[in-house]
Structure formats: C-alpha cells, structure tokens
Amino acid sequence: MSESTDAVEVDRALKARHRAMWAQGDYPAVAAEIIPELGEILVEACGVRGVGERSELESPRGEGQGRRLLDVAAGSGNAAIPAALAGASVVACDLTPELFEVGRRLAAQRGAEVEWRQADAEALPFADGEFDTVLSCVGVMFAPHHQAAADECVRVCRPGGTIGLLSWTPEGFLGQMLATMRPYAPPPPPGAQPPPLWGDEDHVRALFGDRITDIEARKQTLLVDRFKSPEEFRDYFKARYGPTIATYRAIADDPARTAALDRDLADLARRYDQGAGSTAMEWEYLLFIARKSSAKA
C-alpha cells in the first residue's frame, strides 16, 4: 500500500470515529436545551434579517444579497433553521447524518425549508462559489484539520460573499472543558488540531489570510443556568455530549480514572459558577464575520 493510500485510509478511519462520536448521546438535545440562541446570533451577525419570520435576506451591509446559504457541520440545524426562516435558501451539511432526523422534525415544526446533505467539512461536495453565505455554529471547529476546513469554506463561498463562524474560545468554559478531558482521552492523530483554536482570532485570521476582508471579530458570552449543581452539569454532558461520552468510554475499564474525571468536570463547573443559588456559568465564544475577497482565492 502506498503512502498516499495509507493517508487516505487513516483519514477515512478518523472521520468514521468522528461521525460515531457525534452520533452517540443526544447532541440535538444539547443544541436545543443549552445553546439554542447561538444559531440565531450567528445568522443575524451574518446579515440574515428577521430571524423567526420570512423576510428578505440582506448582506451585512444591506445590499440585499446572500440568498443561498450553507451551514457547515450543521448538526440538527441550530443555525440552518433560523437562516431558512429569515428567507435564505439553505443547505445544512454534516459529517453525521444521524443528526438530520431531529433537524428535519424541528424544521417542519417551525415551517422552515432546509436541504440536508451529508458532507465532510474538509471536502465539501459543492461547486466553487456556490453559496452567498457560508457559516458554522460551533461545528466546523471540530473538523480535525483546520486549514483544510477553512479552505473549503472559502472555496464554496462566492467572491464578496459572507463567511460567519461562532466558536468556543480556548480560555472559555467549553474550551476548558475539552482541555480537562484531554488527558483522559486517546491521543489525537498526527496533524489534528484542538477545536477551541477556532475561538482564537489570530488563528482564524491566519487560516483565511488575505482571502477575506471586512473582518468583524468579537468575544461574547452565553449564560448557562439550567443546572442545579456542578454534578448535574457533569452528568448531563456525560450522557448526551459526544466528546464527553467518548472520553468516558475510553477509560471505562479504569474506575480510578473515571472517578478522577468525574471530579475534574464537576470542579470545572464549580470554578465557573457565579454563585447565584444554582449553577450559572458564562460560556465564552468568538463571533467571526468576514467577506470573501473579490480577488481570486
């Protein structure tokens, strides 16, 4: 077997593991119960007006453009559905099509028309410049090869189109949660990069380089206050969130390490708790909006 064939097989196995990771648990519940507003925040920041009602889709600078929109690593449609309700023609793609069943049901309940496509964020099955807006809400950040994913976002966006990303920051709660789990998880394959780097503005700017312009980047926080205790938070993610489930499965035959991770995750939530009677945490994310340069990418 040639070196290039070996690399293809390794990548195929990696993507299969990623698909299985996100298919386990109940990520649609996490999206709907913990972070429902993030999709609408990103859609509005990208210039899709009138979230929740049918209206004309405008560019960030009010030019009335951007009718065709791609949600990369869309999951169950946290951003795709509000984008469709705002009037965009939306394609929602994800490596894990098991998430689409819930997405289709939610879209139907809200009267949103969304096209669902299985796709690898690092090899999107779309034409160059096919979309007016390309966005991703805490999705593309989990593609293991950041440059490849960024290149694809640029490629399928038309010149002058909008690229919008919402990603957890390294120093924020989710970034720290992933860092807390890392010592307990199997080592990542060579070349894979930590997801929260997408929440570092300098990293994202370097990925896109001079292929984008009119950059707007700002950090914001999401208040998460549904959990009564740090332990309730831990158990919720232990049962529903793919990366957490996969980490616990990797140490399932080691009770001491399992107990240590239990303590570490609860302690993390305790450190971020604002002490308002129940566990209330601010989860930081980076909102990064840009326009694809009209020059050839």
C-alpha positions in Angstrom: 0.0 0.0 0.0 1.4 3.4 -1.0 2.0 6.3 1.4 -0.8 8.3 -0.1 -3.2 5.3 0.2 -2.2 4.9 3.8 -3.0 8.6 4.4 -6.4 8.2 2.8 -7.2 5.1 4.9 -6.1 6.9 8.1 -8.3 9.9 7.3 -11.3 7.7 6.5 -10.9 5.9 9.8 -10.6 9.3 11.6 -13.8 10.6 10.0 -15.6 7.4 10.9 -14.7 7.9 14.5 -15.8 11.5 14.4 -19.1 10.5 12.9 -19.7 7.8 15.5 -18.7 10.2 18.3 -21.3 12.8 17.4 -24.0 10.1 16.6 -23.8 8.8 20.2 -25.6 10.6 23.0 -28.1 13.3 22.2 -26.4 16.3 20.6 -29.7 17.7 19.3 -30.9 18.0 22.9 -27.7 19.9 23.9 -28.2 22.3 21.0 -31.9 22.8 21.8 -31.7 23.0 25.6 -28.3 24.6 26.3 -27.3 26.7 23.3 -30.5 27.4 21.3 -29.9 31.1 20.8 -26.4 30.8 19.3 -27.7 29.9 15.9 -29.8 33.0 15.7 -27.0 35.1 17.0 -24.7 33.9 14.1 -27.5 34.2 11.5 -28.2 37.8 12.5 -24.4 38.7 12.6 -24.1 37.4 9.0 -26.8 39.8 7.9 -29.8 37.5 7.7 -32.5 39.8 9.0 -35.9 39.0 10.5 -34.9 35.8 12.4 -38.1 33.9 13.1 -40.1 35.4 10.2 -39.9 35.2 6.4 -38.2 38.3 5.1 -35.6 39.4 2.6 -32.1 38.2 3.3 -29.6 41.1 3.4 -25.9 41.2 3.3 -24.1 42.6 6.4 -24.0 45.9 4.6 -27.6 45.9 3.4 -27.1 45.0 -0.3 -29.9 42.5 -0.4 -27.6 39.7 -1.4 -26.9 36.3 0.1 -29.9 34.2 -0.9 -28.1 30.9 -1.0 -26.6 29.8 2.4 -24.5 26.8 3.5 -24.4 25.7 7.2 -21.2 23.7 7.6 -21.2 21.0 10.3 -24.8 22.0 10.9 -25.8 19.2 13.4 -29.6 19.4 13.8 -29.9 22.8 12.3 -29.3 25.3 15.2 -28.3 27.9 12.6 -29.7 26.4 9.4 -33.3 26.6 10.6 -33.3 30.3 11.6 -31.5 31.1 8.4 -34.2 29.4 6.4 -36.9 31.2 8.4 -35.2 34.5 7.5 -35.6 33.8 3.9 -32.4 32.1 2.8 -32.2 29.1 0.6 -30.4 26.8 3.0 -28.3 23.7 2.7 -27.3 22.1 6.0 -24.4 19.7 5.8 -22.8 17.5 8.4 -20.5 14.5 8.6 -23.0 12.8 10.9 -26.4 12.4 9.1 -27.8 10.7 12.2 -28.4 14.2 13.4 -30.7 15.1 10.5 -33.7 13.2 11.7 -34.2 15.6 14.6 -33.3 18.5 12.3 -35.9 17.7 9.8 -38.5 17.4 12.5 -37.6 20.7 14.1 -37.6 22.4 10.7 -41.0 21.0 9.9 -42.4 22.2 13.2 -41.2 25.7 12.6 -42.1 25.8 8.9 -38.5 26.0 7.6 -37.4 24.5 4.3 -33.8 23.1 4.6 -31.9 20.8 2.3 -29.9 18.2 4.4 -26.7 16.8 2.9 -24.1 14.5 4.4 -20.7 16.1 3.9 -17.1 16.3 5.3 -16.3 19.9 6.2 -12.7 19.2 4.8 -14.0 18.1 1.4 -17.4 19.8 0.7 -19.3 18.3 -2.2 -20.2 21.7 -3.6 -19.0 23.9 -6.5 -16.7 26.8 -6.2 -18.5 30.0 -5.2 -21.9 28.2 -5.0 -23.0 30.0 -1.8 -23.6 33.6 -1.0 -23.1 32.9 2.8 -21.1 30.1 4.4 -21.5 29.8 8.2 -20.9 27.4 11.0 -22.1 27.5 14.6 -19.7 25.5 17.0 -19.5 23.0 14.2 -16.6 23.4 11.8 -14.3 24.0 14.8 -14.4 20.2 15.4 -13.0 19.3 12.0 -9.6 17.9 12.8 -7.6 19.7 10.0 -8.3 23.4 10.4 -6.6 24.6 7.3 -8.5 22.2 5.1 -11.8 23.2 6.6 -11.1 26.9 6.2 -10.0 26.4 2.6 -13.3 24.7 1.8 -15.4 27.4 3.5 -13.6 29.9 1.3 -13.8 27.8 -1.9 -17.6 27.3 -1.8 -18.3 31.0 -0.9 -18.7 33.4 -3.8 -16.4 36.4 -4.1 -17.9 39.1 -2.0 -19.9 36.6 0.0 -20.1 36.3 3.8 -18.3 33.8 5.9 -19.5 33.6 9.5 -18.2 31.5 12.4 -19.2 31.1 16.0 -16.7 29.0 18.0 -15.9 28.3 21.6 -12.7 30.1 22.9 -9.8 28.2 24.4 -10.0 30.1 27.6 -13.8 29.9 27.9 -15.7 27.3 29.7 -16.2 24.8 26.7 -12.5 25.2 25.7 -11.5 24.4 29.3 -13.9 21.5 29.4 -12.3 20.0 26.4 -8.9 20.6 27.9 -10.0 19.0 31.1 -11.0 15.8 29.2 -7.9 15.7 27.0 -5.6 13.8 29.5 -8.2 11.1 29.8 -8.9 10.7 26.0 -6.8 8.7 23.5 -4.2 10.9 21.9 -5.3 12.7 18.7 -3.9 11.5 15.4 -1.0 13.4 13.9 -2.0 16.7 12.3 -5.3 17.0 14.2 -5.7 20.4 15.9 -7.6 21.3 19.1 -11.1 22.5 18.3 -11.0 25.7 20.5 -8.2 27.2 18.4 -11.1 28.3 16.2 -12.0 30.6 19.1 -8.7 32.4 18.8 -9.0 35.3 16.5 -5.3 35.3 15.4 -5.6 31.6 14.5 -8.7 32.1 12.4 -7.2 35.2 10.6 -4.1 33.1 9.8 -6.3 30.3 8.4 -8.0 32.6 5.9 -5.2 35.0 5.3 -5.8 37.6 2.6 -8.7 35.7 1.1 -11.1 37.6 3.4 -11.7 41.2 4.2 -14.0 43.4 6.2 -13.4 41.3 9.3 -15.5 41.7 12.4 -14.5 39.6 15.4 -15.7 39.9 19.0 -15.9 37.7 22.0 -19.3 37.3 23.7 -20.7 35.0 26.4 -23.7 32.8 26.8 -25.3 32.4 30.2 -26.0 28.8 31.0 -28.0 28.5 34.2 -30.2 25.4 33.8 -28.2 23.1 36.1 -28.8 23.0 39.8 -25.3 21.8 40.6 -21.9 21.1 39.1 -22.6 17.4 39.3 -25.9 17.8 37.4 -24.0 19.6 34.6 -21.4 16.8 34.5 -23.9 14.1 34.4 -25.9 15.8 31.6 -22.9 16.1 29.4 -21.7 12.6 30.4 -25.0 11.2 29.0 -25.6 13.5 26.0 -22.4 15.1 24.6 -20.4 13.0 22.1 -16.9 14.1 23.1 -17.6 13.6 26.8 -19.2 10.2 26.2 -16.3 9.1 24.0 -13.8 10.1 26.7 -15.6 8.2 29.4 -15.8 5.1 27.2 -12.0 5.3 26.7 -11.4 4.9 30.4 -14.4 2.7 31.2 -12.2 -0.1 32.5 -10.4 2.2 34.9 -12.6 3.1 37.9 -10.0 5.4 39.4 -9.6 7.5 36.3 -13.3 7.6 35.8 -13.8 8.9 39.3 -11.0 11.5 38.7 -12.7 12.8 35.5 -16.0 12.9 37.4 -14.3 15.2 40.0 -12.4 17.3 37.4 -15.6 18.1 35.4 -17.6 19.0 38.5 -14.7 21.1 39.8 -14.5 22.9 36.5 -18.2 23.9 36.6 -17.7 24.9 40.3 -14.9 27.3 39.3 -17.1 28.9 36.7 -20.2 29.1 38.9 -21.2 32.7 39.5 -22.9 31.6 42.8 -26.5 32.7 42.1 -28.1 29.9 44.0 -27.9 27.4 41.2 -25.0 26.7 38.9 -24.9 29.7 36.5 -21.9 29.9 34.1 -20.8 32.3 31.3 -19.6 30.4 28.3 -17.4 32.5 26.0 -17.3 32.3 22.3 -15.8 34.1 19.3 -18.1 35.6 16.7 -16.0 36.0 13.5 -17.7 37.5 10.4 -15.8 38.4 7.2 -16.3 38.9 3.5 -14.6 36.8 0.9 -12.2 38.9 -1.1 -13.3 39.6 -4.7 -9.8 38.7 -5.8 -9.2 35.1 -6.8 -8.8 32.9 -3.7 
